[in-house]
Amino acid sequence: ILVYRLNRLKDLYWCGGSLISDRYVLTAAHCVNSLNADYELQSVRLGEWDLESEEDCNDIEECNDPPLSVGVEKVIPHADFSMLTTYNDIALVKLNESVTFTEFMSPVCLPVAEPVKTLDTDGLRFMAAGWGNTEHKNDTTRK
């Protein structure tokens, strides 16, 4: 989850992202490129599942490790991102330190199979699901 600071007073959880290496998170460019001057991207909270509980146990005996907050070194939106059309709505967030992978915090699996790697995606639209507003325009607290 991307953590924003409002007027240096309050932390807000707004957008999601996916850990793709020990230093990079993949997110939407609109989450990092159109920030109001009052908001500052403060950190990334890794390993979070439920914002309303300290421990993420999901009714099982073993709980997840506590979430890890890591500072942001750099934000890299797609060079051709357009807020007007939301085309190329993708960005990288470089963390200010490497993270150690655990059973509960590891990079997403990216496709490596030849049919996927060679698929002509020109003109296709893709969508990702995760944190954000529900169909009722309410924020979700669980991933």
N, CA, C and O of each residue as an XYZ file, in Angstrom:
572
protein
N       0.857     -1.170      0.000
C       0.000      0.000      0.000
C       0.897      1.224      0.000
O       1.886      1.268      0.732
N       0.562      2.221     -0.814
C       1.304      3.471     -0.795
C       0.771      4.323      0.347
O      -0.440      4.446      0.532
N       1.684      4.909      1.109
C       1.309      5.720      2.269
C       1.644      7.174      1.963
O       2.790      7.516      1.671
N       0.627      8.018      2.035
C       0.789      9.440      1.760
C       0.690     10.208      3.071
O       0.004      9.782      4.000
N       1.375     11.335      3.139
C       1.271     12.185      4.306
C       0.550     13.460      3.884
O       0.924     14.109      2.907
N      -0.483     13.800      4.633
C      -1.279     14.995      4.365
C      -0.805     16.111      5.274
O      -0.902     16.004      6.496
N      -0.293     17.178      4.686
C       0.166     18.353      5.441
C       1.084     17.988      6.602
O       1.058     18.636      7.648
N       1.883     16.965      6.419
C       2.841     16.505      7.442
C       2.180     16.103      8.750
O       2.855     16.022      9.776
N       0.870     15.847      8.740
C       0.154     15.547      9.978
C      -0.423     14.141     10.030
O      -0.343     13.478     11.065
N      -0.992     13.688      8.951
C      -1.762     12.442      8.982
C      -1.363     11.540      7.822
O      -1.231     11.995      6.686
N      -1.173     10.250      8.121
C      -0.879      9.283      7.067
C      -2.176      8.764      6.463
O      -3.136      8.483      7.180
N      -2.196      8.641      5.141
C      -3.352      8.123      4.415
C      -2.910      6.947      3.559
O      -1.835      6.979      2.960
N      -3.731      5.920      3.501
C      -3.485      4.772      2.633
C      -4.382      4.952      1.422
O      -5.602      5.044      1.556
N      -3.785      5.001      0.250
C      -4.565      5.382     -0.910
C      -4.517      4.352     -2.030
O      -5.552      3.815     -2.424
N      -3.353      4.081     -2.532
C      -3.215      3.201     -3.689
C      -2.437      1.945     -3.332
O      -1.702      1.905     -2.345
N      -2.614      0.936     -4.146
C      -1.875     -0.300     -3.962
C      -0.734     -0.399     -4.948
O      -0.562      0.451     -5.822
N       0.026     -1.432     -4.790
C       1.137     -1.707     -5.683
C       1.562     -3.143     -5.498
O       1.079     -3.833     -4.600
N       2.461     -3.592     -6.341
C       2.973     -4.959     -6.267
C       4.488     -4.929     -6.202
O       5.143     -4.289     -7.026
N       5.034     -5.615     -5.231
C       6.478     -5.749     -5.106
C       6.970     -6.610     -6.266
O       6.505     -7.736     -6.442
N       7.921     -6.081     -7.070
C       8.423     -6.845     -8.217
C       9.899     -7.206     -8.069
O      10.418     -8.011     -8.842
N      10.576     -6.623     -7.089
C      11.962     -6.979     -6.773
C      12.222     -6.512     -5.347
O      11.309     -6.038     -4.671
N      13.452     -6.642     -4.891
C      13.735     -6.220     -3.518
C      13.799     -4.707     -3.356
O      13.904     -4.220     -2.230
N      13.737     -3.940     -4.465
C      13.785     -2.479     -4.377
C      12.668     -1.758     -5.129
O      12.566     -0.535     -5.031
N      11.820     -2.482     -5.883
C      10.835     -1.798     -6.720
C       9.417     -2.305     -6.494
O       9.175     -3.498     -6.309
N       8.480     -1.341     -6.518
C       7.045     -1.615     -6.441
C       6.411     -1.078     -7.717
O       6.693      0.045     -8.133
N       5.556     -1.881     -8.334
C       4.813     -1.483     -9.525
C       3.457     -0.957     -9.079
O       2.763     -1.610     -8.300
N       3.077      0.219     -9.567
C       1.805      0.828     -9.179
C       1.221      1.566    -10.378
O       1.758      1.489    -11.483
N       0.135      2.270    -10.158
C      -0.500      3.071    -11.211
C       0.109      4.473    -11.218
O       0.355      5.055    -10.161
N       0.345      5.003    -12.402
C       0.936      6.336    -12.511
C       0.023      7.404    -11.921
O       0.510      8.394    -11.375
N      -1.308      7.219    -12.022
C      -2.200      8.245    -11.474
C      -2.071      8.340     -9.952
O      -2.484      9.337     -9.359
N      -1.508      7.323     -9.326
C      -1.316      7.345     -7.870
C      -0.106      8.174     -7.452
O      -0.005      8.585     -6.295
N       0.800      8.419     -8.373
C       2.031      9.131     -8.018
C       2.263     10.386     -8.849
O       3.127     11.195     -8.513
N       1.507     10.558     -9.924
C       1.776     11.652    -10.854
C       0.844     12.842    -10.684
O       1.123     13.919    -11.210
N      -0.238     12.673     -9.973
C      -1.234     13.739     -9.890
C      -1.476     14.156     -8.444
O      -2.586     14.548     -8.083
N      -0.443     14.071     -7.624
C      -0.624     14.373     -6.208
C      -0.855     15.856     -5.981
O      -0.155     16.702     -6.540
N      -1.828     16.155     -5.169
C      -2.077     17.506     -4.706
C      -0.864     17.949     -3.893
O      -0.205     17.116     -3.270
N      -0.561     19.234     -3.889
C       0.603     19.744     -3.159
C       0.539     19.427     -1.671
O       1.575     19.397     -1.006
N      -0.658     19.188     -1.132
C      -0.795     18.871      0.289
C      -0.386     17.435      0.616
O      -0.168     17.107      1.782
N      -0.280     16.574     -0.400
C       0.027     15.163     -0.188
C       1.460     14.863     -0.602
O       1.957     15.387     -1.599
N       2.108     14.020      0.172
C       3.461     13.588     -0.151
C       3.520     12.064     -0.018
O       3.092     11.503      0.990
N       4.055     11.407     -1.045
C       4.236      9.961     -0.953
C       5.341      9.705      0.060
O       6.503     10.039     -0.170
N       4.970      9.119      1.165
C       5.859      8.972      2.316
C       6.601      7.643      2.315
O       7.819      7.601      2.488
N       5.862      6.563      2.120
C       6.458      5.233      2.236
C       5.568      4.211      1.543
O       4.500      4.535      1.024
N       6.033      2.981      1.549
C       5.264      1.849      1.043
C       5.138      0.858      2.188
O       6.121      0.533      2.854
N       3.931      0.384      2.409
C       3.671     -0.584      3.487
C       3.541     -1.963      2.845
O       2.572     -2.243      2.140
N       4.522     -2.810      3.097
C       4.596     -4.129      2.468
C       4.060     -5.204      3.402
O       4.251     -5.139      4.617
N       3.393     -6.186      2.828
C       2.893     -7.310      3.609
C       1.593     -7.030      4.333
O       1.209     -7.794      5.219
N       0.910     -5.965      3.984
C      -0.357     -5.609      4.636
C      -1.498     -6.372      3.979
O      -1.503     -6.574      2.765
N      -2.461     -6.793      4.787
C      -3.645     -7.462      4.260
C      -4.921     -6.824      4.782
O      -5.890     -6.693      4.034
N      -4.944     -6.425      6.047
C      -6.147     -5.854      6.654
C      -5.763     -4.614      7.451
O      -5.093     -4.711      8.479
N      -6.190     -3.454      6.974
C      -5.843     -2.191      7.628
C      -6.519     -2.007      8.977
O      -6.095     -1.165      9.768
N      -7.558     -2.778      9.250
C      -8.308     -2.590     10.491
C      -7.802     -3.450     11.642
O      -8.340     -3.372     12.747
N      -6.777     -4.269     11.408
C      -6.271     -5.105     12.498
C      -4.753     -5.002     12.581
O      -4.073     -4.823     11.571
N      -4.233     -5.118     13.800
C      -2.786     -5.117     13.997
C      -2.165     -6.359     13.391
O      -1.159     -6.283     12.687
N      -2.772     -7.507     13.670
C      -2.271     -8.767     13.140
C      -3.185     -9.250     12.019
O      -4.409     -9.157     12.114
N      -2.583     -9.758     10.977
C      -3.347    -10.310      9.863
C      -3.350    -11.829      9.990
O      -2.412    -12.503      9.564
N      -4.424    -12.359     10.583
C      -4.487    -13.800     10.846
C      -5.514    -14.522      9.988
O      -5.333    -15.706      9.702
N      -6.560    -13.871      9.576
C      -7.564    -14.464      8.696
C      -8.092    -15.798      9.228
O      -8.229    -16.767      8.481
N      -8.384    -15.830     10.522
C      -8.971    -17.015     11.157
C      -8.123    -18.279     11.026
O      -8.659    -19.384     10.939
N      -6.821    -18.116     11.013
C      -5.926    -19.272     11.004
C      -4.997    -19.182     12.203
O      -4.880    -18.128     12.828
N      -4.347    -20.275     12.519
C      -3.479    -20.295     13.692
C      -2.233    -19.445     13.509
O      -1.784    -18.788     14.448
N      -1.672    -19.452     12.307
C      -0.445    -18.711     12.060
C      -0.777    -17.357     11.446
O      -1.487    -17.277     10.443
N      -0.259    -16.298     12.052
C      -0.497    -14.953     11.530
C       0.638    -14.545     10.592
O       1.749    -15.072     10.659
N       0.324    -13.594      9.723
C       1.361    -13.023      8.869
C       2.366    -12.269      9.713
O       2.067    -11.865     10.836
N       3.564    -12.078      9.168
C       4.526    -11.191      9.809
C       3.927     -9.791      9.839
O       3.084     -9.472      9.000
N       4.340     -8.943     10.785
C       3.838     -7.563     10.796
C       4.218     -6.857      9.491
O       5.264     -7.152      8.914
N       3.383     -5.930      9.024
C       3.719     -5.182      7.809
C       5.019     -4.403      7.997
O       5.390     -4.050      9.116
N       5.692     -4.145      6.900
C       6.962     -3.432      6.907
C       6.786     -2.123      6.153
O       6.341     -2.128      5.005
N       7.129     -1.000      6.780
C       7.078      0.303      6.108
C       8.476      0.659      5.620
O       9.440      0.640      6.386
N       8.571      0.985      4.331
C       9.854      1.304      3.709
C       9.720      2.650      3.003
O       8.734      2.897      2.310
N      10.710      3.513      3.181
C      10.697      4.830      2.554
C      10.849      4.761      1.040
O      11.255      3.742      0.482
N      10.514      5.866      0.397
C      10.552      5.971     -1.064
C      11.768      6.788     -1.478
O      11.968      7.906     -1.002
N      12.575      6.222     -2.366
C      13.735      6.942     -2.895
C      13.373      7.734     -4.143
O      13.805      8.874     -4.312
N      12.574      7.121     -5.019
C      12.300      7.738     -6.319
C      11.004      7.193     -6.888
O      10.655      6.035     -6.659
N      10.291      8.027     -7.630
C       9.071      7.625     -8.330
C       9.317      7.790     -9.828
O       9.795      8.833    -10.274
N       8.986      6.752    -10.600
C       9.250      6.764    -12.040
C       7.957      6.443    -12.789
O       7.671      5.272    -13.036
N       7.163      7.467    -13.160
C       5.955      7.197    -13.947
C       6.327      6.893    -15.403
O       7.386      7.309    -15.875
N       5.457      6.171    -16.109
C       5.664      5.896    -17.529
C       5.811      7.226    -18.258
O       5.059      8.165    -17.997
N       6.773      7.308    -19.168
C       7.056      8.558    -19.876
C       5.866      9.053    -20.688
O       5.729     10.258    -20.898
N       5.001      8.147    -21.150
C       3.860      8.531    -21.976
C       2.535      8.487    -21.220
O       1.473      8.427    -21.839
N       2.587      8.517    -19.892
C       1.348      8.512    -19.113
C       0.564      9.789    -19.380
O       1.130     10.881    -19.425
N      -0.755      9.637    -19.557
C      -1.648     10.774    -19.751
C      -2.744     10.726    -18.699
O      -3.509      9.764    -18.641
N      -2.824     11.754    -17.872
C      -3.880     11.823    -16.869
C      -5.244     11.982    -17.544
O      -6.260     11.537    -17.010
N      -5.261     12.609    -18.702
C      -6.507     12.840    -19.426
C      -7.123     11.525    -19.917
O      -8.325     11.304    -19.766
N      -6.304     10.667    -20.498
C      -6.815      9.409    -21.050
C      -6.535      8.212    -20.140
O      -7.127      7.147    -20.317
N      -5.656      8.380    -19.188
C      -5.100      7.328    -18.313
C      -4.396      6.227    -19.104
O      -4.239      5.113    -18.604
N      -3.972      6.525    -20.330
C      -3.153      5.570    -21.073
C      -1.792      5.472    -20.399
O      -1.299      6.444    -19.827
N      -1.195      4.296    -20.470
C       0.127      4.049    -19.875
C       0.138      4.364    -18.386
O       1.093      4.940    -17.864
N      -0.929      3.981    -17.719
C      -1.118      4.276    -16.288
C      -0.321      3.281    -15.436
O      -0.882      2.411    -14.770
N       0.988      3.439    -15.481
C       1.881      2.521    -14.775
C       3.103      3.299    -14.294
O       3.565      4.226    -14.960
N       3.615      2.912    -13.141
C       4.775      3.604    -12.578
C       5.563      2.649    -11.691
O       5.043      1.637    -11.219
N       6.818      2.992    -11.479
C       7.673      2.275    -10.537
C       7.945      3.166     -9.337
O       8.125      4.375     -9.477
N       7.974      2.563     -8.167
C       8.393      3.253     -6.949
C       9.657      2.546     -6.490
O       9.639      1.355     -6.180
N      10.764      3.299     -6.449
C      12.022      2.721     -5.970
C      12.102      2.925     -4.464
O      12.017      4.052     -3.977
N      12.263      1.840     -3.739
C      12.350      1.904     -2.283
C      13.732      2.393     -1.872
O      14.707      2.198     -2.597
N      13.813      3.033     -0.699
C      15.105      3.570     -0.273
C      16.011      2.530      0.374
O      17.116      2.850      0.812
N      15.547      1.290      0.435
C      16.381      0.193      0.919
C      15.847     -1.120      0.356
O      14.680     -1.221     -0.023
N      16.710     -2.111      0.308
C      16.291     -3.444     -0.130
C      15.483     -4.111      0.969
O      15.738     -3.905      2.155
N      14.510     -4.910      0.567
C      13.716     -5.650      1.546
C      14.092     -7.129      1.467
O      14.487     -7.632      0.416
N      13.962     -7.802      2.592
C      14.222     -9.233      2.661
C      12.911     -9.973      2.460
O      11.931     -9.709      3.157
N      12.890    -10.891      1.518
C      11.675    -11.648      1.238
C      11.406    -12.647      2.355
O      12.330    -13.210      2.942
N      10.122    -12.857      2.637
C       9.692    -13.818      3.646
C       8.569    -14.662      3.048
O       8.205    -14.498      1.883
N       8.035    -15.555      3.851
C       6.896    -16.364      3.416
C       5.691    -15.484      3.085
O       4.877    -15.838      2.232
N       5.578    -14.338      3.760
C       4.411    -13.467      3.606
C       4.686    -12.227      2.765
O       3.765    -11.464      2.474
N       5.931    -12.016      2.372
C       6.273    -10.827      1.592
C       7.302    -11.221      0.538
O       8.478    -11.431      0.836
N       6.829    -11.315     -0.695
C       7.707    -11.699     -1.793
C       7.207    -11.036     -3.068
O       6.059    -10.595     -3.126
N       8.058    -10.959     -4.096
C       7.618    -10.309     -5.332
C       6.539    -11.118     -6.040
O       6.463    -12.339     -5.903
N       5.714    -10.415     -6.793
C       4.690    -11.090     -7.587
C       5.376    -11.896     -8.679
O       6.498    -11.590     -9.083
N       4.704    -12.903     -9.137
C       5.229    -13.722    -10.234
C       4.839    -13.068    -11.552
O       3.658    -12.840    -11.815
N       5.821    -12.773    -12.366
C       5.566    -12.192    -13.679
C       5.665    -13.295    -14.731
O       6.450    -14.231    -14.574
N       4.876    -13.193    -15.801
C       4.856    -14.271    -16.797
C       6.205    -14.434    -17.490
O       6.851    -13.456    -17.866
N       6.611    -15.683    -17.648
C       7.864    -15.969    -18.340
C       7.670    -16.957    -19.488
O       8.605    -17.206    -20.249
N       6.485    -17.518    -19.622
C       6.224    -18.486    -20.686
C       6.276    -17.793    -22.047
O       5.804    -16.666    -22.197
N       6.849    -18.470    -23.028
C       7.003    -17.892    -24.367
C       5.698    -17.366    -24.961
O       5.701    -16.261    -25.502
N       4.566    -18.108    -24.889
C       3.333    -17.568    -25.479
C       2.934    -16.223    -24.867
O       2.374    -15.370    -25.555
N       3.214    -16.037    -23.602
C       2.867    -14.776    -22.945
C       3.884    -13.701    -23.302
O       3.511    -12.560    -23.576
N       5.160    -14.055    -23.302
C       6.211    -13.084    -23.600
C       6.124    -12.568    -25.029
O       6.507    -11.429    -25.295
N       5.625    -13.386    -25.952
C       5.576    -12.983    -27.358
C       4.184    -12.523    -27.791
O       3.977    -12.210    -28.964
N       3.240    -12.480    -26.872
C       1.877    -12.053    -27.185
C       1.876    -10.603    -27.663
O       2.466     -9.733    -27.023
N       1.218    -10.350    -28.779
C       1.098     -8.984    -29.284
C       0.027     -8.267    -28.473
O      -1.164     -8.520    -28.652
N       0.444     -7.381    -27.591
C      -0.491     -6.682    -26.705
C      -0.881     -5.311    -27.232
O      -1.624     -4.582    -26.575
N      -0.388     -4.958    -28.403
C      -0.705     -3.652    -28.962
C      -2.215     -3.517    -29.146
O      -2.843     -4.348    -29.803
N      -2.782     -2.488    -28.573
C      -4.210     -2.237    -28.698
C      -5.070     -2.945    -27.671
O      -6.275     -2.705    -27.610
N      -4.477     -3.814    -26.861
C      -5.242     -4.505    -25.822
C      -5.280     -3.663    -24.554
O      -4.359     -2.892    -24.281
N      -6.343     -3.816    -23.788
C      -6.462     -3.116    -22.504
C      -6.352     -4.142    -21.389
O      -6.888     -5.245    -21.493
N      -5.655     -3.773    -20.326
C      -5.485     -4.650    -19.182
C      -5.951     -3.933    -17.935
O      -5.935     -2.703    -17.876
N      -6.366     -4.695    -16.941
C      -6.828     -4.118    -15.687
C      -6.242     -4.919    -14.537
O      -6.120     -6.141    -14.612
N      -5.883     -4.219    -13.479
C      -5.378     -4.880    -12.272
C      -6.340     -4.598    -11.128
O      -6.971     -3.541    -11.084
N      -6.450     -5.534    -10.215
C      -7.339     -5.376     -9.064
C      -6.516     -5.309     -7.792
O      -5.414     -5.853     -7.722
N      -7.060     -4.636     -6.784
C      -6.354     -4.557     -5.507
C      -6.991     -3.520     -4.612
O      -8.214     -3.373     -4.596
N      -6.178     -2.802     -3.870
C      -6.667     -1.765     -2.969
C      -7.316     -0.666     -3.804
O      -6.979     -0.489     -4.974
N      -8.233      0.061     -3.210
C      -8.878      1.155     -3.918
C     -10.348      1.214     -3.597
O     -10.802      0.643     -2.605
N     -11.095      1.905     -4.435
C     -12.522      2.062     -4.205
C     -13.287      0.836     -4.677
O     -12.915      0.194     -5.659
N     -14.359      0.521     -3.963
C     -15.241     -0.568     -4.365
C     -16.236     -0.036     -5.386
O     -16.231      1.148     -5.724
N     -17.089     -0.933     -5.869
C     -18.117     -0.495     -6.824
C     -19.079      0.507     -6.206
O     -19.804      1.196     -6.924
N     -19.093      0.595     -4.861
C     -19.952      1.557     -4.164
C     -19.187      2.820     -3.783
O     -19.674      3.634     -3.000
N     -17.987      2.979     -4.338
C     -17.130      4.144     -4.102
C     -16.660      4.246     -2.655
O     -16.368      5.339     -2.171
N     -16.588      3.113     -1.965
C     -16.047      3.080     -0.614
C     -14.646      2.489     -0.662
O     -14.368      1.600     -1.467
N     -13.761      2.987      0.207
C     -12.428      2.414      0.291
C     -12.510      1.009      0.848
O     -13.367      0.725      1.686
N     -11.636      0.124      0.399
C     -11.583     -1.214      0.970
C     -10.490     -1.253      2.031
O      -9.476     -0.568      1.896
N     -10.678     -2.029      3.063
C      -9.662     -2.139      4.105
C      -8.926     -3.462      4.018
O      -7.905     -3.654      4.679
N      -9.442     -4.378      3.204
C      -8.788     -5.674      3.011
C      -8.455     -5.869      1.549
O      -9.182     -5.419      0.663
N      -7.350     -6.545      1.309
C      -6.959     -6.833     -0.056
C      -7.620     -8.116     -0.489
O      -7.430     -8.558     -1.622
